[in-house]
């Protein structure tokens, strides 16, 4: 039996254990348990915090954003303190002294010309009156959710002065000091070496109204330097979930989080390497308009496993990222493919979520509010998981799609763009239905990577009849371009493709070959209204009312039929064809020959086939496609016929042109032009992005 003393000891330990025991939840969903709120970002309320903001985003001194990543790349921040805490502690800046002024009026430095000038610049780009006064409107603008990438960055392509021995000796003091509490940083020393202002280039400045709206350059040349190949392995070996030391021989060596103080030589080597790698990656620096970050056209991306969001399902996250990448692919020659199997160092763009110290990144997220994400030119995109990210068109929270499209723009080389409607504006715009890429963003990315080029199988205007709400019958048309098994609807009034295109042929044109067609012909006269698709030696008649190909038409013909049966004298396969309403003829193109088929007589016109140069002579000698046409197309928008071959097109002279200049030849071909300079944004997407599903 237990003695009284033993019983008292037992009761004592039981009471202690009951205190530490897991609490019971009264509700099954644990709704009775109060959860801790996420960390809140510090609100900008006075001139002191405003100066920190302006410093962080480069308005006071342009920020060497890419060196910020390298400066901290030898320290892992998965845990704040690993190893000896003494090695992690550094002297803070004067901004964090205990007696830091709470009101900027007591700090003479905030009243300096530098502060006022920086404040005016921020007000200007934010669409506010540039008064230089820290007023309520400016305070509201600074507290808006925004991207963490600085607005003003140093030009890493500017010449760097060689370091003298005295400079090397003092380089230990040239540190990048990150201040955790306010998520701000100071860059001194090396930034003085980069003096060029990337926003003063007048070649193509995305923040210059005139250059945005007129005169876009079509220069898509790529000049690669040998030093890019040297450091390409380094670029592809920096991952989100690990930190590395980069040796002078280009090899990667893992380092621990507790390395502590670095030698002056290591600091100089890392700083110098950051500049070299940045320079090699900025292969086509265009200053204010950004830089071409990638030389290849197909880029691989991954949502890393240790960086999932806690707010959305993994499938929702991947779906949103696929959609965001596709939006860039729809307006540029770049294609993106999700890759979940290759080694992480082989992935071009890596995405992940985190809070505070996150994913081995040197920058710390500030919590709910203000900074929601940032991106690095090495291909890393980080999202602050303290923010309330939501799916597209959710109506509340921060749209992960809009933020992802913005950060992807940075990874691809775009700077912030201060234009209404641009997705590259630094501050977040509220949710909106039907969010799409703005014209400015399209032109900006195409200025870096060029327009979308490629052959087309066919192009045509699809005529259809529609009834208005008042019962009137109206005739409408839409322009379509087809390439292999995809098609685009072109919006002539907006001079761009429809948002969300290309689409698989099988989704919009039922019953025609799904791998593409050679030609489209719409015979439209007082007696006949018939649509035909041609492929190889066969053709199909299309039922516009039921939106599918006929298996058997009203005349009893079964489809597909041989071209030679429906159009005597014409033998497939053909290159392309179009119907000319002026003479009621179908012009079939095959190699260097043209077959003119008289629809009324149901036979070849007299004297055909003829050489293409005789039927469509060049206006300028030597400027001619010389057969093997990809597509021929009568445009109701332009009231003209176009012949497309490769990336070029030739316009056929119309009757009005010959009336004005009767000396020009009938059906003469005007000098060629580039397709992508006339019809914009007809871009491929990667086959894996053709169908977006969760």
C-alpha positions as CSV (number, residue, x, y, z in Angstrom):
1,X,0.0,0.0,0.0
2,X,1.1,3.6,-0.6
3,X,2.2,5.6,2.3
4,X,0.8,9.0,2.9
5,X,4.0,10.6,1.6
6,X,4.0,8.5,-1.6
7,X,0.3,9.3,-2.2
8,X,1.0,13.0,-1.8
9,X,3.9,12.8,-4.3
10,X,1.7,10.9,-6.8
11,X,-1.0,13.5,-6.5
12,X,1.5,16.3,-7.0
13,X,3.0,14.8,-10.2
14,X,-0.5,14.1,-11.5
15,X,-1.5,17.7,-11.1
16,X,1.6,18.8,-12.9
17,X,1.1,16.4,-15.8
18,X,-2.5,17.6,-16.2
19,X,-1.3,21.1,-16.8
20,X,0.9,20.0,-19.7
21,X,-1.6,17.6,-21.1
22,X,-3.1,18.3,-24.6
23,X,-6.3,20.4,-24.3
24,X,-9.6,18.9,-25.4
25,X,-11.4,20.6,-28.3
26,X,-15.1,21.2,-27.6
27,X,-15.8,21.4,-31.3
28,X,-14.8,18.8,-33.8
29,X,-13.6,21.5,-36.3
30,X,-11.6,23.1,-33.4
31,X,-13.4,26.4,-34.1
32,X,-13.3,27.2,-30.4
33,X,-9.5,27.4,-30.4
34,X,-8.2,30.9,-31.2
35,X,-5.3,30.8,-33.6
36,X,-2.5,33.3,-33.7
37,X,-2.7,35.9,-36.4
38,X,0.1,36.1,-39.0
39,X,2.9,38.6,-38.7
40,X,1.8,42.1,-39.7
41,X,4.1,44.4,-41.8
42,X,5.1,47.6,-40.2
43,X,2.9,50.5,-41.3
44,X,4.6,53.5,-42.8
45,X,3.4,56.4,-40.7
46,X,6.1,59.0,-40.5
47,X,9.1,60.4,-42.4
48,X,11.5,58.1,-40.8
49,X,9.7,54.9,-42.0
50,X,9.1,56.7,-45.3
51,X,12.8,57.1,-45.7
52,X,13.4,53.4,-45.0
53,X,10.8,52.7,-47.8
54,X,12.5,55.0,-50.3
55,X,15.9,53.5,-49.5
56,X,14.7,50.0,-49.8
57,X,13.2,50.4,-53.2
58,X,16.0,52.4,-54.7
59,X,14.6,55.9,-54.8
60,X,17.4,57.4,-52.6
61,X,20.2,55.3,-54.1
62,X,19.7,52.7,-56.9
63,X,19.8,49.2,-55.4
64,X,22.1,46.4,-56.6
65,X,19.3,43.9,-56.2
66,X,21.1,40.9,-57.6
67,X,24.2,41.4,-55.4
68,X,21.8,41.4,-52.4
69,X,21.1,37.7,-53.3
70,X,24.8,36.8,-53.6
71,X,25.7,38.7,-50.4
72,X,23.6,36.3,-48.3
73,X,23.9,33.2,-50.4
74,X,26.4,31.6,-48.0
75,X,23.9,31.6,-45.1
76,X,20.9,29.4,-44.8
77,X,17.9,31.0,-43.1
78,X,15.7,27.9,-42.7
79,X,16.5,28.5,-39.0
80,X,17.4,32.0,-37.7
81,X,20.3,30.8,-35.5
82,X,22.2,27.6,-36.2
83,X,25.6,27.2,-34.6
84,X,27.1,29.9,-32.5
85,X,24.7,32.9,-32.1
86,X,27.7,35.2,-31.6
87,X,28.7,34.6,-35.2
88,X,25.3,35.8,-36.4
89,X,25.1,39.0,-34.5
90,X,26.3,42.2,-36.3
91,X,26.2,45.8,-35.3
92,X,23.0,47.4,-36.5
93,X,22.6,50.7,-38.3
94,X,21.7,53.9,-36.7
95,X,18.2,53.4,-37.9
96,X,17.6,50.9,-35.2
97,X,19.0,52.7,-32.2
98,X,16.7,52.8,-29.1
99,X,16.3,56.5,-29.4
100,X,15.4,56.5,-33.2
101,X,13.0,59.5,-33.7
102,X,9.4,58.6,-34.0
103,X,8.6,61.8,-35.9
104,X,10.6,62.6,-39.0
105,X,10.5,66.3,-38.1
106,X,13.2,65.8,-35.5
107,X,15.5,64.1,-38.0
108,X,17.3,66.6,-40.1
109,X,18.3,64.1,-42.6
110,X,14.7,63.4,-43.7
111,X,14.4,67.0,-44.6
112,X,17.5,66.8,-46.8
113,X,17.4,67.4,-50.5
114,X,18.0,63.7,-51.1
115,X,14.9,62.7,-49.2
116,X,12.7,65.4,-50.9
117,X,14.1,64.4,-54.3
118,X,13.4,60.7,-53.7
119,X,9.9,61.5,-52.4
120,X,9.1,63.6,-55.5
121,X,10.3,60.7,-57.7
122,X,8.1,58.2,-55.9
123,X,5.1,60.6,-56.1
124,X,5.7,61.1,-59.8
125,X,5.8,57.4,-60.7
126,X,2.8,56.8,-58.4
127,X,0.7,59.3,-60.3
128,X,0.6,61.8,-57.4
129,X,1.5,65.5,-57.4
130,X,5.3,65.7,-57.0
131,X,5.3,68.1,-54.1
132,X,8.0,66.5,-52.0
133,X,5.7,66.7,-49.0
134,X,5.0,63.5,-47.1
135,X,1.2,63.9,-47.2
136,X,-1.6,61.5,-46.6
137,X,-1.9,60.4,-50.2
138,X,1.8,59.6,-50.3
139,X,1.4,57.6,-47.1
140,X,-1.4,55.6,-48.6
141,X,0.6,54.9,-51.7
142,X,3.5,53.6,-49.7
143,X,1.4,51.3,-47.7
144,X,-0.2,49.6,-50.7
145,X,0.7,45.9,-51.3
146,X,3.5,45.8,-53.7
147,X,6.4,43.8,-55.3
148,X,9.6,43.5,-53.3
149,X,11.9,44.2,-56.3
150,X,13.4,47.7,-56.1
151,X,12.0,50.3,-58.5
152,X,15.5,51.7,-59.2
153,X,18.4,49.3,-59.7
154,X,22.0,50.0,-60.6
155,X,23.2,49.3,-64.2
156,X,25.4,46.2,-63.9
157,X,26.7,46.7,-67.4
158,X,28.3,50.1,-66.5
159,X,32.1,50.0,-66.4
160,X,33.5,49.1,-63.0
161,X,36.6,50.9,-61.7
162,X,39.4,48.4,-60.7
163,X,39.9,48.0,-57.0
164,X,43.1,49.5,-55.6
165,X,45.0,48.0,-52.8
166,X,43.5,50.6,-50.4
167,X,40.1,49.7,-51.6
168,X,40.6,46.1,-51.0
169,X,41.8,46.7,-47.5
170,X,38.7,48.7,-46.8
171,X,36.3,46.3,-48.5
172,X,35.6,44.6,-45.3
173,X,33.5,47.6,-44.3
174,X,31.6,47.6,-47.6
175,X,28.8,45.4,-46.4
176,X,25.3,45.0,-47.2
177,X,23.4,45.4,-43.9
178,X,20.0,43.8,-43.8
179,X,17.8,45.1,-41.0
180,X,15.3,42.4,-40.1
181,X,12.8,44.4,-38.2
182,X,11.8,46.7,-41.1
183,X,13.0,44.5,-43.9
184,X,15.2,47.3,-45.2
185,X,18.8,47.3,-46.4
186,X,21.6,49.6,-47.1
187,X,24.2,49.1,-49.9
188,X,27.4,51.0,-49.7
189,X,30.8,50.8,-51.3
190,X,30.2,48.8,-54.5
191,X,27.2,50.6,-55.6
192,X,29.3,53.7,-56.1
193,X,31.1,51.8,-58.9
194,X,27.8,51.5,-60.9
195,X,26.9,55.1,-61.9
196,X,24.8,54.6,-65.0
197,X,21.1,55.2,-64.5
198,X,19.1,52.4,-66.2
199,X,16.1,54.7,-66.6
200,X,17.8,57.2,-68.9
201,X,18.1,55.0,-72.0
202,X,16.0,56.4,-74.9
203,X,16.3,53.3,-77.1
204,X,13.1,51.8,-75.7
205,X,11.9,53.0,-72.4
206,X,8.8,51.2,-71.3
207,X,8.0,54.2,-69.1
208,X,8.2,56.7,-72.0
209,X,4.8,57.3,-73.5
210,X,6.1,58.1,-77.0
211,X,8.3,55.0,-77.2
212,X,5.5,52.8,-76.0
213,X,2.9,53.9,-78.5
214,X,5.1,54.3,-81.6
215,X,8.2,53.1,-83.2
216,X,8.8,49.7,-81.6
217,X,12.1,48.2,-82.6
218,X,12.1,44.9,-84.4
219,X,15.7,44.1,-83.5
220,X,15.7,40.5,-82.2
221,X,19.4,39.9,-82.6
222,X,21.2,38.1,-79.8
223,X,24.8,38.9,-78.9
224,X,26.1,36.4,-76.6
225,X,29.5,36.7,-74.9
226,X,31.9,34.0,-74.1
227,X,31.8,34.7,-70.4
228,X,28.2,33.7,-70.3
229,X,29.2,30.1,-71.1
230,X,31.7,30.3,-68.3
231,X,29.2,31.2,-65.7
232,X,26.1,29.5,-67.1
233,X,26.8,26.5,-64.8
234,X,26.8,28.9,-61.8
235,X,23.5,30.4,-62.9
236,X,21.8,27.0,-63.2
237,X,23.2,25.8,-59.9
238,X,21.7,28.3,-57.5
239,X,18.5,26.9,-56.0
240,X,15.9,28.0,-53.6
241,X,16.4,25.4,-51.0
242,X,20.1,25.6,-50.4
243,X,22.9,28.1,-50.1
244,X,26.3,27.7,-51.7
245,X,29.8,29.2,-51.8
246,X,31.0,29.8,-55.3
247,X,34.7,29.0,-55.7
248,X,36.9,30.9,-58.1
249,X,37.1,27.8,-60.3
250,X,33.3,27.9,-60.9
251,X,32.5,24.9,-58.7
252,X,29.7,25.0,-56.1
253,X,30.5,24.0,-52.5
254,X,27.8,23.7,-49.8
255,X,28.3,25.9,-46.7
256,X,26.7,25.7,-43.3
257,X,24.5,28.4,-41.7
258,X,26.9,29.1,-38.9
259,X,29.9,30.2,-41.0
260,X,29.7,33.6,-39.3
261,X,32.1,36.3,-40.3
262,X,33.6,36.0,-43.8
263,X,37.1,36.9,-44.7
264,X,37.7,40.0,-46.8
265,X,38.9,37.9,-49.7
266,X,35.7,35.8,-49.7
267,X,33.6,39.0,-49.7
268,X,35.5,40.5,-52.5
269,X,35.3,37.3,-54.5
270,X,31.6,37.0,-54.0
271,X,30.9,40.6,-54.8
272,X,33.1,40.4,-58.0
273,X,31.4,37.2,-59.0
274,X,27.9,38.7,-58.5
275,X,28.8,41.4,-60.9
276,X,30.2,39.0,-63.4
277,X,27.3,36.6,-63.3
278,X,24.9,39.5,-63.5
279,X,26.7,40.9,-66.5
280,X,26.7,37.6,-68.2
281,X,23.0,37.1,-67.6
282,X,22.2,40.6,-68.8
283,X,23.1,39.5,-72.3
284,X,21.1,42.2,-74.1
285,X,20.8,45.0,-71.6
286,X,18.2,47.6,-72.7
287,X,18.4,49.8,-69.6
288,X,15.0,51.3,-68.9
289,X,13.3,48.6,-71.0
290,X,14.9,45.6,-69.2
291,X,17.2,42.9,-70.3
292,X,16.9,39.6,-72.1
293,X,17.4,37.1,-69.2
294,X,17.3,33.8,-71.2
295,X,18.8,32.8,-74.6
296,X,16.7,29.7,-75.1
297,X,13.1,29.6,-76.1
298,X,11.7,26.7,-74.0
299,X,12.1,27.3,-70.2
300,X,11.4,24.7,-67.5
301,X,9.8,25.7,-64.2
302,X,8.9,24.0,-60.9
303,X,6.9,24.7,-57.7
304,X,9.4,23.3,-55.2
305,X,8.2,20.8,-52.7
306,X,9.4,22.7,-49.6
307,X,7.8,25.9,-50.8
308,X,4.1,25.0,-51.0
309,X,1.5,27.6,-49.9
310,X,-0.5,26.9,-46.8
311,X,-3.6,28.6,-48.2
312,X,-4.3,27.0,-51.6
313,X,-4.1,23.3,-52.6
314,X,-1.0,22.2,-54.4
315,X,-3.0,21.6,-57.6
316,X,-4.5,25.0,-57.4
317,X,-1.1,26.6,-57.1
318,X,0.3,24.6,-60.0
319,X,-2.8,25.5,-62.1
320,X,-2.4,29.2,-61.4
321,X,1.3,29.1,-62.2
322,X,0.7,27.2,-65.5
323,X,-1.9,29.8,-66.4
324,X,0.5,32.7,-65.5
325,X,3.3,31.2,-67.6
326,X,0.9,30.6,-70.5
327,X,-0.1,34.3,-70.4
328,X,3.5,35.3,-71.1
329,X,3.8,32.6,-73.7
330,X,0.8,33.9,-75.6
331,X,2.5,37.2,-76.2
332,X,6.1,36.2,-76.7
333,X,8.2,33.5,-78.5
334,X,8.9,31.9,-75.1
335,X,7.4,28.6,-74.1
336,X,7.2,27.2,-70.6
337,X,6.9,23.6,-69.4
338,X,6.5,22.3,-65.9
339,X,9.3,19.9,-65.0
340,X,8.9,17.9,-61.8
341,X,11.6,15.4,-62.4
342,X,14.9,17.0,-63.5
343,X,17.5,18.0,-60.9
344,X,16.6,21.3,-59.4
345,X,19.8,23.0,-60.7
346,X,18.5,22.2,-64.3
347,X,15.2,24.1,-63.7
348,X,15.2,27.6,-65.2
349,X,12.5,29.2,-62.9
350,X,11.8,28.0,-59.4
351,X,8.8,29.1,-57.4
352,X,8.0,28.8,-53.7
353,X,6.1,30.2,-50.7
354,X,7.6,31.2,-47.3
355,X,7.3,33.5,-44.4
356,X,9.9,35.7,-42.7
357,X,13.2,34.0,-43.3
358,X,12.4,31.7,-46.2
359,X,13.8,29.2,-48.6
360,X,17.4,30.2,-48.1
361,X,16.7,33.8,-49.3
362,X,18.7,36.7,-47.9
363,X,15.6,38.9,-47.9
364,X,13.0,38.6,-45.2
365,X,9.3,38.9,-45.8
366,X,7.6,41.5,-43.7
367,X,4.3,39.7,-43.0
368,X,0.7,40.6,-44.0
369,X,0.6,43.8,-46.0
370,X,3.1,45.7,-48.2
371,X,5.6,43.3,-49.8
372,X,3.9,40.2,-51.1
373,X,6.6,38.7,-53.4
374,X,10.0,39.2,-55.0
375,X,12.0,37.7,-57.8
376,X,15.7,37.2,-58.7
377,X,17.2,37.2,-62.1
378,X,18.7,33.7,-61.4
379,X,15.1,32.4,-61.8
380,X,13.9,32.3,-58.2
381,X,10.4,33.6,-57.3
382,X,9.3,33.8,-53.7
383,X,5.8,34.6,-52.4
384,X,5.0,35.7,-48.9
385,X,2.7,33.1,-47.4
386,X,1.5,35.5,-44.8
387,X,-0.5,37.2,-47.5
388,X,-4.0,36.1,-48.3
389,X,-3.5,34.8,-51.8
390,X,-6.6,33.6,-53.7
391,X,-7.5,32.0,-57.0
392,X,-8.4,34.1,-60.1
393,X,-11.7,36.1,-59.9
394,X,-12.2,35.2,-56.2
395,X,-13.3,38.7,-55.5
396,X,-11.2,39.1,-52.3
397,X,-7.7,38.8,-51.2
398,X,-4.6,39.1,-53.4
399,X,-4.8,37.4,-56.8
400,X,-2.0,34.9,-57.0
401,X,-2.3,34.9,-60.8
402,X,-1.7,38.6,-61.0
403,X,1.2,38.5,-58.6
404,X,2.8,35.5,-60.4
405,X,2.5,37.1,-63.8
406,X,4.2,40.2,-62.4
407,X,7.1,38.3,-60.8
408,X,7.6,36.2,-63.9
409,X,8.0,39.4,-65.8
410,X,10.9,40.3,-63.6
411,X,12.5,36.9,-64.0
412,X,12.2,37.3,-67.8
413,X,14.0,40.7,-67.5
414,X,11.3,43.4,-67.3
415,X,11.6,46.3,-64.9
416,X,8.7,48.0,-63.2
417,X,6.5,49.9,-65.6
418,X,4.5,52.9,-64.5
419,X,1.6,52.7,-66.9
420,X,-2.1,52.4,-66.1
421,X,-3.1,48.8,-66.8
422,X,0.4,47.4,-66.9
423,X,0.8,44.2,-64.9
424,X,4.4,45.4,-64.2
425,X,3.3,48.3,-62.0
426,X,5.1,47.9,-58.6
427,X,1.9,48.3,-56.5
428,X,-0.8,45.7,-56.6
429,X,-4.1,46.6,-58.2
430,X,-7.3,45.1,-56.8
431,X,-9.0,41.9,-58.2
432,X,-10.6,42.4,-61.5
433,X,-12.6,40.0,-63.6
434,X,-11.0,39.0,-66.9
435,X,-7.5,40.1,-66.1
436,X,-5.3,40.0,-69.2
437,X,-1.9,41.2,-70.4
438,X,-1.8,44.9,-71.3
439,X,-0.6,46.2,-74.6
440,X,2.4,47.9,-72.9
441,X,3.5,44.6,-71.3
442,X,3.1,42.8,-74.6
443,X,5.4,45.3,-76.4
444,X,7.9,45.4,-73.6
445,X,8.4,41.6,-73.5
446,X,8.6,41.5,-77.3
447,X,11.2,44.2,-77.4
448,X,13.4,41.9,-75.3
449,X,12.7,38.6,-77.1
450,X,11.3,39.6,-80.4
451,X,7.9,39.0,-82.0
452,X,6.3,35.6,-82.7
453,X,7.3,34.2,-86.1
454,X,6.3,31.1,-87.9
455,X,4.5,29.6,-90.9
456,X,0.7,29.3,-91.0
457,X,-1.2,26.5,-92.7
458,X,-4.0,28.8,-93.6
459,X,-5.7,32.1,-92.7
460,X,-9.2,33.2,-93.4
461,X,-12.2,35.4,-92.5
462,X,-15.1,33.2,-91.4
463,X,-18.4,34.8,-92.5
464,X,-21.6,34.0,-90.6
465,X,-25.1,35.3,-90.2
466,X,-26.6,36.3,-86.9
467,X,-29.9,37.5,-85.7
468,X,-30.1,40.6,-83.5
469,X,-32.5,40.9,-80.5
470,X,-34.8,42.7,-82.9
471,X,-34.9,39.8,-85.3
472,X,-32.7,41.5,-88.0
473,X,-30.2,39.3,-89.8
474,X,-26.6,40.7,-89.8
475,X,-23.5,39.4,-91.4
476,X,-20.4,39.2,-89.2
477,X,-16.9,37.8,-89.7
478,X,-14.0,36.7,-87.6
479,X,-10.4,36.3,-88.7
480,X,-8.6,33.0,-88.0
481,X,-5.0,31.8,-88.3
482,X,-4.3,28.1,-88.2
483,X,-0.9,26.3,-87.6
484,X,-0.8,22.6,-87.4
485,X,-3.4,21.5,-84.8
486,X,-3.9,25.0,-83.3
487,X,-5.9,28.1,-84.2
488,X,-6.0,31.7,-83.2
489,X,-8.9,34.1,-83.5
490,X,-7.6,37.6,-84.4
491,X,-9.4,40.6,-83.2
492,X,-8.8,43.2,-85.9
493,X,-10.3,46.1,-84.0
494,X,-7.9,45.5,-81.2
495,X,-5.0,44.4,-83.5
496,X,-4.2,41.3,-81.4
497,X,-5.2,37.7,-80.9
498,X,-8.0,36.8,-78.6
499,X,-7.0,36.3,-75.0
500,X,-6.4,32.6,-74.2
501,X,-5.5,31.5,-77.8
502,X,-4.2,29.3,-79.3
503,X,-6.9,26.6,-79.0
504,X,-6.9,23.1,-80.3
505,X,-8.6,22.7,-83.7
506,X,-10.8,19.9,-82.3
507,X,-12.3,22.3,-79.7
508,X,-13.5,24.8,-82.3
509,X,-13.9,23.1,-85.7
510,X,-15.6,19.7,-85.5
511,X,-15.1,17.2,-88.2
512,X,-12.0,18.6,-90.0
513,X,-8.5,17.0,-89.7
514,X,-7.2,17.7,-86.2
515,X,-3.6,18.0,-87.3
516,X,-4.3,21.0,-89.5
517,X,-5.6,21.9,-92.9
518,X,-4.0,23.2,-96.1
519,X,-6.6,25.7,-97.2
520,X,-10.0,27.3,-96.4
521,X,-12.3,28.5,-99.2
522,X,-15.7,30.3,-98.8
523,X,-17.5,30.5,-102.1
524,X,-20.0,33.3,-101.5
525,X,-22.1,34.6,-104.3
526,X,-25.8,35.2,-105.0
527,X,-26.3,31.6,-105.9
528,X,-23.8,29.7,-103.7
529,X,-22.8,29.9,-100.1
530,X,-20.4,27.1,-99.3
531,X,-17.4,26.7,-97.0
532,X,-14.6,24.1,-97.8
533,X,-11.5,22.9,-96.0
534,X,-8.7,21.2,-97.9
535,X,-6.2,18.7,-96.7
536,X,-3.9,16.5,-98.8
537,X,-5.9,15.2,-101.8
538,X,-9.3,15.6,-100.0
539,X,-11.7,18.3,-99.0
540,X,-14.6,18.8,-96.6
541,X,-17.6,21.0,-96.8
542,X,-18.5,22.8,-93.6
543,X,-21.9,23.3,-92.1
544,X,-21.9,26.8,-90.6
545,X,-25.3,26.5,-88.9
546,X,-24.4,23.3,-87.0
547,X,-20.7,24.3,-86.7
548,X,-19.3,21.0,-88.0
549,X,-18.2,19.3,-91.2
550,X,-20.8,17.7,-93.3
551,X,-20.8,13.9,-93.6
552,X,-23.4,14.3,-96.3
553,X,-24.4,17.7,-97.8
554,X,-27.9,18.6,-99.0
555,X,-26.9,17.7,-102.6
556,X,-26.1,14.1,-101.4
557,X,-22.3,14.4,-101.6
558,X,-20.5,12.4,-98.9
559,X,-17.3,13.8,-97.2
560,X,-14.4,13.8,-97.4
561,X,-14.2,13.9,-101.2
562,X,-11.3,13.9,-103.6
563,X,-10.4,17.4,-104.7
564,X,-10.4,16.3,-108.3
565,X,-14.0,15.1,-108.0
566,X,-15.3,18.4,-106.6
567,X,-13.1,20.7,-108.7
568,X,-12.4,19.0,-112.0
569,X,-8.9,19.8,-113.4
570,X,-7.4,20.4,-109.9
571,X,-5.4,17.6,-108.3
572,X,-4.3,17.5,-104.7
573,X,-2.4,18.0,-102.7
574,X,-2.5,21.8,-102.9
575,X,-0.5,24.5,-101.1
576,X,-3.3,26.9,-100.4
577,X,-6.4,28.5,-102.0
578,X,-8.8,31.5,-101.8
579,X,-12.0,32.6,-103.4
580,X,-11.9,36.0,-105.3
581,X,-15.4,37.5,-105.3
582,X,-14.3,39.9,-108.1
583,X,-14.3,37.3,-110.8
584,X,-16.0,34.3,-109.0
585,X,-12.9,32.2,-109.2
586,X,-11.1,30.0,-106.7
587,X,-7.4,30.3,-107.0
588,X,-5.5,27.1,-106.1
589,X,-1.8,27.3,-105.5
590,X,0.4,24.3,-106.1
591,X,4.2,24.6,-106.2
592,X,4.9,27.4,-108.7
593,X,1.6,27.0,-110.5
594,X,-1.8,28.7,-110.1
595,X,-5.1,27.0,-111.0
596,X,-8.0,29.4,-111.5
597,X,-11.3,27.5,-111.1
598,X,-14.5,29.1,-112.5
599,X,-17.2,28.4,-109.9
600,X,-20.1,29.2,-112.3
601,X,-18.8,26.9,-115.1
602,X,-17.5,24.3,-112.6
603,X,-14.2,24.0,-114.6
604,X,-10.8,25.5,-114.9
605,X,-10.6,28.9,-116.4
606,X,-9.1,29.1,-119.9
607,X,-5.3,29.1,-120.1
608,X,-4.8,27.7,-116.6
609,X,-2.7,26.5,-114.8
610,X,-0.2,29.3,-115.2
611,X,3.1,30.2,-113.5
612,X,2.5,32.2,-110.3
613,X,4.7,35.1,-111.6
614,X,2.4,35.5,-114.6
615,X,-0.8,35.6,-112.5
616,X,0.7,37.6,-109.6
617,X,3.6,39.6,-111.0
618,X,5.9,41.5,-108.6
619,X,5.6,45.3,-108.4
620,X,9.2,45.5,-107.5
621,X,11.5,43.2,-109.5
622,X,12.8,40.3,-107.6
623,X,10.5,40.8,-104.6
624,X,8.3,37.7,-105.0
625,X,7.5,34.5,-103.1
626,X,8.1,32.3,-106.2
627,X,5.6,29.6,-105.3
628,X,5.1,27.2,-102.5
629,X,2.7,29.6,-100.7
630,X,1.8,28.7,-97.1
631,X,-1.5,30.6,-97.0
632,X,-3.6,32.9,-99.2
633,X,-6.2,35.1,-97.5
634,X,-8.8,37.6,-98.5
635,X,-9.3,40.1,-95.7
636,X,-12.6,41.8,-95.3
637,X,-10.9,44.2,-92.8
638,X,-8.4,45.4,-95.4
639,X,-10.4,44.6,-98.5
640,X,-7.3,42.9,-99.9
641,X,-5.7,39.6,-100.7
642,X,-2.6,38.5,-98.9
643,X,-0.1,35.7,-99.8
644,X,1.8,34.4,-96.8
645,X,5.1,32.4,-97.0
646,X,7.3,31.8,-94.0
647,X,7.4,34.9,-91.9
648,X,6.6,37.3,-94.8
649,X,3.5,38.4,-96.6
650,X,2.7,40.1,-99.9
651,X,-0.4,42.1,-100.5
652,X,-2.1,41.8,-103.9
653,X,-3.0,45.1,-105.6
654,X,-6.7,45.8,-105.6
655,X,-8.8,47.7,-108.1
656,X,-8.6,50.9,-106.1
657,X,-4.8,50.7,-106.1
658,X,-4.8,50.3,-109.9
659,X,-7.3,53.1,-110.4
660,X,-5.0,55.5,-108.6
661,X,-1.9,54.1,-110.3
662,X,-3.0,52.5,-113.6
663,X,0.6,51.7,-114.6
664,X,0.8,49.0,-112.0
665,X,0.2,45.3,-113.1
666,X,-3.1,43.6,-112.5
667,X,-2.9,41.4,-109.3
668,X,0.6,42.8,-108.8
669,X,2.3,41.9,-105.5
670,X,3.4,44.8,-103.4
671,X,6.9,44.6,-101.7
672,X,6.9,42.1,-98.8
673,X,6.4,42.9,-95.1
674,X,6.9,40.9,-92.0
675,X,3.8,39.0,-90.7
676,X,4.5,39.8,-87.0
677,X,4.6,43.5,-87.8
678,X,1.1,43.4,-89.2
679,X,-0.7,40.8,-87.2
680,X,0.5,40.8,-83.6
681,X,0.9,38.2,-80.9
682,X,0.2,35.0,-82.9
683,X,2.3,33.0,-80.6
684,X,2.7,29.3,-79.9
685,X,2.4,27.9,-76.4
686,X,4.0,24.7,-75.2
687,X,1.9,21.6,-76.0
688,X,1.6,20.8,-72.2
689,X,0.0,24.2,-71.7
690,X,-2.5,23.8,-74.5
691,X,-5.1,22.3,-72.1
692,X,-5.0,23.8,-68.6
693,X,-6.6,21.6,-66.0
694,X,-6.4,21.4,-62.3
